[in-house]
């Protein structure tokens, strides 16, 4: 086998790397390459579409009431800063290695095959569970709207029945199947649908911010940073944060430290911007547009989160906010039921794009792993007409639809969080490794302050991971162990890199 520059025939085969050049050559394969049709605007829309969901209408007021008070706005700014550290690392990789797969592809080029497999396996779980949870949430909003006009579904088609303990969430399943069809039909169609829905969603958010500003009372901001109230009720046993079990440290509510505790909570409202990187192979000018799409969407989302948190804590005293629907109830408290209804509509619309983009990211990671031989190669074929990875998209769409239909899986939602943070750590470390092993690579975008910034990103991500419940870590460990077994049984033997397969001859200059 001839190894392209930067490739590695490491004696430890599980640490062999796939060169950047070889990854890029794979994208030209007419049977397994994706069509480049996305612009920086499309990528920004994807980022905003997946980040802005019900969290902007719920989490802002919820955290203000329980953890930070009006200073939740500072917590959102801090969380946005932590995400920006990871985003800068993603931007360098996505512009340097413009190939489908996001963190999986980046890990393969820098850390080796087994680390790449682990992060790919992690992303498949993260995005599948995330999409299923969002679909179930969307179904709840739609059923509520249907009930308000007298149209109701039977209990057994509305999720788990309290009487029988069994049921099927028909709406959640149908949403996932419909979005799967849109993704198969073409990336540009997906971008147009997403742009339309995101425009409606952001419009609703802006209207809520503007309307709410007229009902803000200055006294509600006093005190802006409420006095500390001791430890939060963070659970016991396996439900407690891992750091609490390790060191005895307990997060606090309110006060200055409460802001940082709140930042660890609201950080998860930003999860999803990294999915933009999975579309690198379908971007017309990835070297220029990838950094713009990733960083631009993050800036827009941070500004919207901060603005909504300022409005909701100004409309109503933080101690009087509700937990389930704080922003909608704040409008009801000032006799504005129309705006409360608009918020519910915006939340339902918003979840549609969240679901679609999570499905998009998952199918691209699966597609990239399949193209490398770590998963069955038949899933890396693209549709002859639509130029989309239709087999992997349909397979994963059906699996997620079944999960969403039969399971509420709310208790597994935190697996999405630990998986995302794990990906952040891998990408930041990958930037450091590739800077050292391949300093010759042309980099259209360079992460500033290397190695300091990537190391700070790793530390910040690990800190947030330690604040997750120990039971989440246990579930994550089981899934990772299963992935390692699958790699040992299948992926290690089938890997194209291990077999010494060259890119197709017509790709070689």
C-alpha positions in Angstrom: 0.0 0.0 0.0 1.2 3.5 -0.8 0.3 5.9 1.9 -0.6 9.5 1.0 1.2 12.3 2.8 0.3 12.2 6.4 -1.1 8.7 6.3 0.1 6.2 8.9 0.9 2.5 8.9 1.2 2.5 12.7 2.4 -0.8 14.0 -0.5 -0.4 16.4 -3.1 -0.9 13.7 -5.9 0.7 15.7 -4.0 4.0 15.7 -3.4 4.1 12.0 -4.6 7.4 10.5 -6.2 8.2 7.2 -4.4 11.1 5.4 -6.3 14.3 4.6 -5.4 13.9 0.9 -6.9 10.4 0.8 -10.1 11.6 2.5 -10.5 14.4 0.0 -9.9 12.0 -2.9 -12.8 9.8 -1.7 -15.2 12.7 -2.1 -14.6 12.7 -5.9 -16.0 9.1 -6.3 -19.1 9.5 -8.4 -20.8 6.6 -6.6 -19.8 7.6 -3.1 -19.2 11.4 -3.3 -21.8 14.0 -2.3 -22.9 17.0 -4.4 -21.6 20.4 -3.4 -24.6 22.7 -3.3 -24.6 24.6 0.0 -23.5 28.2 0.7 -22.5 30.0 3.9 -26.0 31.2 4.3 -27.3 27.6 4.1 -24.9 26.5 6.7 -25.8 29.4 9.0 -29.4 28.5 8.7 -28.7 24.9 9.5 -26.8 26.0 12.6 -29.6 28.3 13.8 -32.2 25.7 12.8 -30.8 23.0 15.0 -29.8 25.1 18.1 -33.0 27.3 18.4 -35.7 25.0 19.7 -38.0 24.9 22.7 -35.0 25.6 24.9 -35.2 29.3 24.1 -38.8 29.5 25.4 -38.3 27.2 28.4 -34.7 27.0 29.5 -34.2 30.8 29.8 -36.9 31.2 32.4 -36.4 27.8 34.0 -32.7 28.5 34.9 -33.5 32.0 36.0 -35.9 30.7 38.5 -33.9 27.9 39.9 -30.2 28.8 39.5 -29.2 32.3 38.5 -32.0 34.9 38.6 -31.7 37.7 36.0 -28.0 37.0 35.7 -28.9 34.0 33.5 -28.1 36.4 30.6 -24.5 36.3 31.8 -24.7 32.5 32.0 -25.8 32.3 28.4 -22.9 34.5 27.3 -20.4 32.3 29.2 -21.9 29.1 27.7 -21.7 30.7 24.3 -18.1 31.5 24.9 -17.4 27.9 25.8 -19.1 26.8 22.6 -17.0 29.4 20.7 -13.8 27.7 21.8 -15.0 24.4 20.3 -16.4 26.2 17.3 -13.0 27.7 16.4 -11.5 24.2 16.5 -14.4 22.8 14.3 -13.9 25.6 11.9 -10.2 24.8 11.3 -10.9 21.1 10.8 -14.0 21.6 8.6 -12.1 24.0 6.3 -9.0 21.8 6.2 -10.7 18.4 5.8 -14.0 19.3 3.9 -15.3 15.7 4.1 -18.6 14.3 5.5 -18.4 12.9 9.0 -17.5 15.9 11.2 -15.6 14.8 14.4 -15.3 11.2 13.1 -13.4 12.3 10.0 -11.3 14.8 11.9 -10.3 12.1 14.4 -9.4 9.6 11.6 -7.0 12.2 10.2 -5.4 13.0 13.5 -5.8 10.5 16.3 -6.3 7.2 14.5 -8.9 4.6 13.4 -10.1 3.3 16.8 -10.6 6.9 18.3 -12.4 7.8 15.0 -14.6 4.7 15.3 -15.4 5.6 19.0 -16.4 9.2 18.2 -18.4 8.1 15.1 -20.2 5.5 17.2 -20.8 8.2 19.8 -22.2 10.6 17.3 -24.6 8.0 15.8 -26.1 7.5 19.3 -26.1 11.2 20.2 -27.9 12.3 17.0 -30.3 9.4 17.0 -31.4 9.9 20.6 -31.5 13.7 20.1 -33.8 13.4 17.0 -36.1 10.9 18.8 -36.4 13.1 21.9 -37.1 16.2 19.8 -39.7 14.3 17.7 -41.6 13.2 20.8 -41.5 16.8 22.1 -42.9 18.1 18.7 -45.6 15.5 18.9 -46.7 16.8 22.3 -47.0 20.4 21.0 -49.0 19.3 18.0 -51.3 17.1 20.1 -51.9 20.1 22.4 -52.8 22.3 19.4 -55.1 19.6 18.0 -56.9 19.2 21.4 -57.5 22.9 21.5 -59.6 22.7 18.3 -61.3 19.5 19.3 -59.3 17.0 17.3 -57.7 14.4 19.5 -55.8 11.1 18.8 -56.6 7.9 20.7 -54.5 7.5 23.8 -52.7 4.5 22.3 -51.5 6.6 19.3 -50.3 9.4 21.5 -47.4 7.7 23.3 -47.3 5.4 26.2 -50.8 4.9 27.7 -51.1 5.3 31.5 -53.7 2.5 31.6 -52.0 -0.2 29.5 -48.3 1.0 29.7 -48.1 0.5 26.0 -48.7 2.9 23.1 -47.3 4.3 19.9 -46.5 8.0 19.2 -47.9 8.2 15.7 -47.1 11.9 15.1 -43.5 11.6 16.2 -43.0 8.6 13.9 -44.6 10.3 10.9 -42.5 13.5 11.4 -39.3 11.5 11.3 -40.4 9.6 8.2 -41.5 12.7 6.4 -38.2 14.5 7.1 -36.3 11.4 6.0 -38.0 11.7 2.6 -37.1 15.3 2.3 -33.4 14.5 3.1 -33.4 11.7 0.5 -34.9 14.1 -2.1 -31.8 16.3 -2.1 -29.6 18.6 0.0 -30.8 21.8 -1.7 -34.4 20.9 -1.1 -33.6 20.3 2.6 -31.8 23.6 2.7 -34.8 25.4 1.2 -37.3 23.8 3.6 -35.0 24.6 6.5 -34.5 28.2 5.4 -38.3 28.7 5.3 -39.0 27.2 8.7 -36.0 28.9 10.4 -37.2 32.2 9.0 -40.6 31.6 10.6 -39.0 30.5 13.9 -36.6 33.4 14.2 -39.3 35.8 13.3 -41.4 34.4 16.1 -38.5 34.8 18.5 -37.9 38.4 17.4 -41.5 39.3 17.8 -41.6 37.8 21.3 -38.5 39.8 22.2 -39.9 43.1 20.9 -43.4 42.6 22.3 -42.0 41.5 25.7 -39.7 44.6 25.9 -42.9 46.7 26.3 -43.8 44.8 29.5 -40.3 44.9 31.2 -40.2 46.4 34.7 -36.8 47.6 36.0 -37.6 46.4 39.6 -37.6 42.8 38.4 -33.9 43.0 37.8 -33.2 43.8 41.4 -31.1 42.0 42.5 -29.4 41.1 39.2 -27.3 38.5 40.9 -29.3 37.1 43.8 -27.5 36.1 47.0 -26.1 32.6 47.1 -28.5 30.0 48.6 -26.2 27.1 49.2 -26.1 23.8 47.4 -28.7 22.9 44.8 -30.7 19.7 45.1 -28.5 17.8 42.7 -29.7 14.3 43.6 -28.1 11.4 45.4 -26.3 8.3 44.5 -26.0 7.7 40.7 -28.3 10.6 40.1 -25.7 13.0 41.5 -23.2 14.8 39.3 -20.0 12.7 38.8 -17.9 15.5 40.2 -19.9 15.4 43.4 -19.3 11.7 43.8 -15.6 12.1 43.1 -14.8 15.2 45.2 -17.8 16.0 47.3 -18.2 19.4 45.4 -21.9 20.4 45.0 -23.0 23.1 42.5 -24.6 26.1 44.2 -27.7 28.2 43.3 -27.5 31.9 42.7 -24.6 34.2 43.7 -21.6 34.5 41.4 -20.9 30.7 41.4 -24.6 30.2 40.6 -23.9 31.9 37.3 -21.3 29.3 36.4 -23.6 26.5 37.5 -26.3 28.0 35.3 -23.8 28.2 32.4 -23.2 24.4 32.7 -27.0 23.9 32.4 -27.7 26.3 29.6 -24.7 25.1 27.6 -26.9 22.3 26.4 -29.2 24.8 24.7 -26.4 25.3 22.2 -25.9 21.7 21.4 -26.2 21.1 17.7 -24.1 23.8 16.1 -21.4 21.2 15.5 -23.8 19.3 13.2 -23.0 22.0 10.6 -19.5 20.4 10.2 -21.1 17.2 8.9 -22.2 19.0 5.7 -18.6 20.1 4.8 -18.5 17.7 1.8 -21.7 19.3 0.4 -20.5 22.9 0.7 -19.5 24.7 -2.5 -16.6 26.6 -0.9 -15.9 24.9 2.4 -12.6 26.7 3.1 -14.5 30.0 3.2 -18.0 29.0 4.1 -17.5 26.5 6.8 -16.0 28.9 9.4 -18.7 31.5 8.5 -21.5 29.0 8.9 -20.3 27.5 12.2 -19.3 30.8 13.9 -22.1 32.9 12.4 -24.8 30.5 13.6 -23.3 30.4 17.1 -23.2 34.2 17.3 -26.8 34.6 16.2 -28.0 31.9 18.7 -26.1 33.5 21.6 -27.6 36.9 20.9 -31.1 35.5 20.7 -30.7 33.5 24.0 -29.3 36.5 25.9 -32.1 38.8 24.5 -34.9 36.3 25.5 -33.4 35.8 29.0 -33.3 39.6 29.5 -36.9 40.0 28.5 -38.4 37.1 30.5 -36.6 38.1 33.7 -37.7 41.7 33.1 -41.3 40.9 32.5 -41.7 38.9 35.7 -39.8 38.6 38.9 -37.5 35.5 38.6 -39.0 34.0 41.8 -42.5 34.0 40.2 -41.5 32.4 36.9 -42.9 28.9 36.2 -40.7 26.0 35.3 -42.7 24.3 32.5 -43.5 27.3 30.2 -41.9 30.4 31.8 -42.0 32.7 28.8 -45.5 31.8 27.7 -46.8 32.2 31.3 -45.0 35.5 31.6 -47.1 36.8 28.8 -50.3 35.3 30.3 -49.4 37.1 33.6 -49.6 40.5 31.7 -52.9 39.5 30.0 -51.3 38.8 26.6 -52.6 35.3 25.6 -52.0 35.9 21.9 -48.2 36.1 22.5 -48.4 33.0 24.7 -50.0 31.1 21.9 -47.5 32.4 19.4 -44.7 31.0 21.5 -46.3 27.6 21.5 -46.6 27.8 17.7 -42.9 28.9 17.4 -41.8 26.0 19.5 -43.6 23.5 17.4 -42.3 24.9 14.2 -38.8 25.2 15.6 -38.6 21.5 16.5 -39.2 20.5 12.9 -35.9 21.9 11.8 -34.1 20.6 14.8 -35.3 17.1 14.0 -34.3 17.4 10.3 -30.8 18.6 10.9 -30.0 16.0 13.5 -31.1 13.3 11.0 -28.9 15.0 8.4 -25.9 14.9 10.7 -26.4 11.3 11.7 -26.8 10.0 8.2 -23.6 11.8 7.1 -21.5 10.3 9.9 -22.9 6.9 9.2 -22.2 7.4 5.4 -18.6 8.4 6.1 -17.9 5.4 8.3 -19.5 3.2 5.7 -17.3 4.7 2.9 -14.2 3.9 5.0 -15.4 0.2 5.4 -15.9 0.5 9.2 -19.6 -0.1 8.5 -21.1 -2.1 5.5 -20.0 -0.4 2.3 -23.5 -0.7 0.7 -24.6 2.3 2.8 -22.1 4.6 1.2 -23.8 4.5 -2.2 -25.4 7.8 -3.3 -28.7 8.1 -5.1 -28.1 8.3 -8.9 -30.6 11.2 -9.2 -30.6 13.0 -5.9 -26.9 12.6 -5.0 -27.7 11.8 -1.4 -26.7 8.9 0.8 -30.2 7.5 0.5 -29.5 4.0 2.0 -28.0 5.3 5.2 -30.6 8.1 5.4 -33.6 5.6 5.0 -32.1 3.1 7.4 -31.5 5.6 10.2 -34.7 7.4 9.5 -36.7 4.2 10.0 -34.8 3.3 13.1 -35.2 6.7 14.7 -38.9 6.8 13.7 -39.5 3.5 15.5 -37.6 4.7 18.6 -39.6 7.9 18.7 -42.8 6.0 18.2 -42.4 3.4 20.9 -40.2 5.1 23.6 -40.3 8.4 25.5 -36.6 8.0 26.3 -36.5 11.2 28.3 -34.2 9.6 30.8 -31.7 9.0 28.0 -31.7 12.6 26.8 -28.5 13.4 28.8 -26.6 10.9 26.7 -26.9 13.5 23.9 -25.1 16.0 26.1 -22.2 13.8 27.2 -21.8 12.6 23.6 -21.5 16.1 22.3 -19.0 17.2 24.9 -16.9 14.1 24.2 -16.9 15.1 20.5 -15.7 18.6 21.5 -12.8 17.1 23.4 -11.8 14.9 20.5 -11.9 17.8 17.9 -9.8 20.1 20.1 -7.2 17.4 20.7 -7.2 16.6 17.0 -6.3 20.3 16.1 -3.3 20.0 18.4 -2.2 16.7 16.9 -2.7 17.7 13.2 -0.8 20.9 13.8 2.1 18.9 15.0 2.0 16.0 12.5 0.9 17.9 9.4 2.2 21.5 9.7 2.4 21.6 5.9 -1.4 21.4 5.3 -3.0 24.5 3.8 -5.4 25.8 6.4 -8.0 28.4 5.1 -9.0 29.0 8.7 -6.6 28.7 11.7 -7.7 28.3 15.3 -6.1 31.2 17.1 -3.9 30.9 20.2 -2.9 27.3 19.6 -2.2 25.3 21.9 -3.8 27.4 24.6 -7.3 27.8 23.1 -7.8 24.0 22.3 -6.6 23.1 25.8 -9.0 25.5 27.4 -11.7 24.1 25.2 -10.9 20.6 26.4 -10.8 21.7 30.1 -14.2 23.5 29.7 -15.8 20.5 28.0 -14.5 18.1 30.7 -15.8 20.4 33.5 -19.3 20.3 32.0 -19.1 16.6 31.5 -18.2 16.1 35.2 -21.4 18.0 36.1 -23.6 15.4 34.4 -25.1 12.6 36.5 -23.0 9.5 37.2 -25.8 7.3 35.7 -25.4 9.1 32.4 -21.7 8.3 32.4 -22.5 4.6 33.2 -24.9 4.4 30.2 -22.4 6.2 28.0 -19.7 3.7 29.1 -21.9 0.7 28.2 -22.6 2.2 24.7 -18.9 2.8 24.1 -18.0 -0.7 25.3 -20.5 -2.1 22.8 -18.9 0.1 20.1 -15.4 -1.2 20.8 -16.7 -4.8 20.6 -18.3 -4.1 17.2 -15.1 -2.5 15.9 -13.1 -5.5 17.0 -15.5 -8.0 15.4 -16.3 -6.1 12.2 -14.8 -2.7 11.6 -11.1 -3.6 12.3 -11.2 -6.4 9.7 -13.2 -4.5 7.0 -11.4 -1.2 7.2 -10.3 0.0 3.7 -7.2 1.4 5.3 -6.2 -1.9 6.9 -6.9 -3.8 3.6 -4.7 -1.3 1.7 -7.4 -0.2 -0.7 -6.4 2.8 -2.8 -8.8 5.5 -4.0 -10.2 4.8 -7.4 -7.6 5.0 -10.2 -9.2 8.0 -11.9 -8.7 10.0 -8.8 -5.0 9.7 -8.8 -3.2 12.5 -10.7 
